[in-house]
Each structure stands twice: as structure tokens, then as C-alpha cells.
Amino acid sequence: MGLPLSGIRILDLSAILSGPYCTLILGDLGAEVIKVERPGTGDGARALPPHYFEGESAYFISINRNKKSMTLNLQSAQGKKIFHQLAKETDVVVNNYRPGVVERLGIDYDTLKKINPRIICCSLTGYGETGPFKDRPAFDLIIQARGGIMSYTGEAGGKPVKMGTPMGDFAGGLFAANGILAALYQRERTGRGQKIDISLLDCQISLLTYRGQYYFIGGEVAKPLGVGHASIHPLRDFKTKTFDVVIDCNMQNIFAELCNAIGMPELATNPKFNSRENRFYNKDELYEILEKVFATKTGEEWLEILEKRIPIGPINAIDKALQDPQVLSRNMVVEVDYGDGKKLKMIGNPIKMSEIDQEVFEPAPLLSADTEEILAKRLGYSPEEIAELKRQDII
């Protein structure tokens, strides 16, 4: 069997992060992703420092594999015409322009559906296409802050900090990919495309989940807890003689297993700790006991003792995480062939499916690398016509 999205064509107008992360997911699943970029400069991520491979930004490479690149001046009449020609045989158009831009360019859903009634258009913006803030600019940090999650990220009693990964953008990309897949499925039944409006702020609000519900029901406003949890214990980090580990032993049977493994079985039946509720109210005393216990051995020793009995893990730095035997066994570090014997390690595809015989990973494209091929093979443009488009700076 081939990849599940083989035969699906996507025109990707997005740049930097949220949209490209969405199309990375879809490209890894087999969709043909044509990255439509501005002539001359392309996606702004192409120039992001500080690391480069073969002259290409590591940032750009990380989220643009399995894509083609064509340049197109969408502000020109001819550029718009070419885009409309491509849209006739396209399944999905993705953009992360500010609201109103695609309408001004004449490549919005209402225009494109007249050309192709089956087309699906997905827009990712900071605040969505409706509401009082729809025209305001917003990037990941702003979305994390306004969405509430940043307010309870950080050490207990400390200042809020942004999440270590840009979840404002990544959540948008993930929800957009889900929305596109749902729209493709619905189109199989109705024959019609549709418009998908993804607000990065909406996505952050969705991720509040139980902390939002705690506020609705109990009036509790979340505060930073470090590695800890608002409800369940023991769940936290502990210092050992060599490195820090984390455990999650909130289930009663797992807590009892932890107590047995550390040589203190009596803790499991102690009235202060013998239920989730009792551990919640006596967590400070429980953590004082466990801190002393974990400090008696090395991290290596505790992993050897506990790893097969309870949920425990080291707090890996990124180098350790990317060398973890479990990560490697799942093909989450892959080598991409850049030709001339050059290979580049990249993070793999986390979506494992029984019908995928072999994963495919192609290098991130050079700017405009596929423009001529797309124009010639997809739209039938002659070499002379392509040369004229170059002369006019349309491609």
C-alpha cells in the first residue's frame, strides 16, 4: 500500500511555522505539497539563523521536507491566473496570512470554489476570521500569553514563562491538519469542499481542558506548579545523586508498587497517603519523604530498580532524547538523502500506520526548485512562456 494521502494535492501559501507544520504532517502522509513562495526571498524561515545545512536554514529544513517549491508573484494578474489554473486540480489550499489578504489577492475560498467546487481552503490566523481582534497581528508568544497557558507554566511561585516549544503555532498546525483530514473525508460523501477557519487563540483555549473546567466549576485560577500537578500525587521531579527523574504514581496500585520498590510498603496503607484524596491533602509530607529516598541513589540505579515497575523517566536534555533507544526503535530519527553521499538526520513521523509499507522523507526544497516542472508538466507552459514569466518577475 502507498501512503494514505497519495493523490491529494495541496497548495501551501503559508510561511514560518503554523501552516508549514500543518503541511509537514500532510506531506509525511503522502500528500503532494506545493509550497508557493514569494519570488526572490520565499518563506522568511529560509533565512533564520543560526544553523545551516548546505546553505539552508535548519529551522526551515525542519518543517518543510516532502514539499515542492514554486515561486509566484500573486500580486500580478498573470501570477493570479497561474494560481487559479493550479487550483482547478488542487484538493487543499493552506494559508496563514492575516484576515483579508487572500480576498485582496483574489485567491480566497469564495473565488476558488467557483473554479473548483471540491476545493478545501484552510486559513490559520492568530485570532480567526471573526471577532473584535480578527485584524490584530499575533505570533506564538502573544497567543500563549493571551490563551492562559503561559500563566501557569513555570516554577511554583515564580514568574510565568512561555512553553519551551512554540505550542501557539504547533497547536494551530495540528488542529488545521485534523480539520483538513475531516474535510477531505466529508467531501467523499458530499462532493463539496469547504472553508476551515483556524484561530491559534482558539486552539490554546482548547488546550486548557481540565484547568478551564476547574475554573468553571471551582473558581480556581491556575498557577505555575513546575513539574507538579494540580490534582494528582505523587507526580513530580526528584533529585538523585546523578540526574533528575520524574515519576507519576497517582493510581493507587502504582503508588503501592512504588512504596514496595523503595522499601517502604507501609506508606501505601498510611491513612495520610492511602487514597488520591488523602495524598492530595498531605502531599507536602509525602514529597518530603520521597525527596529523601530518591537522594540516596543515582539516577541510573533508580531507573534500574523502578523502570519496569512504575512510570519513571529521566529528564533528558535534547541530545539524550534524540539518542533514546525507544525513540530510535520507533524510527523517530531518520536520515534524509541530500545527494552526493550527504545525509541529514531529521525527526521522523510520529504517525505509524499498518498500511504504510515504507515512510518517505525528501529534503526540504530549494527556493523555486520545482517552478518550471510544475508549470510545464501540470499546466503545459512552454519553455518560451516560462522564460517570459521569469523576465517579468512573475516566477
ABEGO torsion letter per residue (X at the ends): XBBAABGBBBBBABBGAAAAAAAAAAAAAGBBBBBBBBBGAEBAAAABOABBBGGBBAAAAAAABGBBBBBBBAABAAAAAAAAAAAAABABBBBABBBGAAAAAGABAAAAAAABAABBBBBBBAAEABEAAAABBBBAAAAAAAAGAAAABEBBGBBBBBBABBAAAAAAAAAAAAAAAAAAAAAAAAGBBBBBBBBAAAAAAAAAEAAAAAAAAAGBBBBBAEABBAABOBBBBBBBAABBBBBBAABAAAAAAAAAAAGBAAAAABAAAABAAAAAAAAAAAAAAAAAAAAABBAAAAAAAAAAABBBBBBBBAAAAAABAAAAAAGABBBBBAEGGBBBBBBBBABBBAABABBBBBBBBBBGAAAAAAAAAAAGBBAAAAAAAAAAGAX
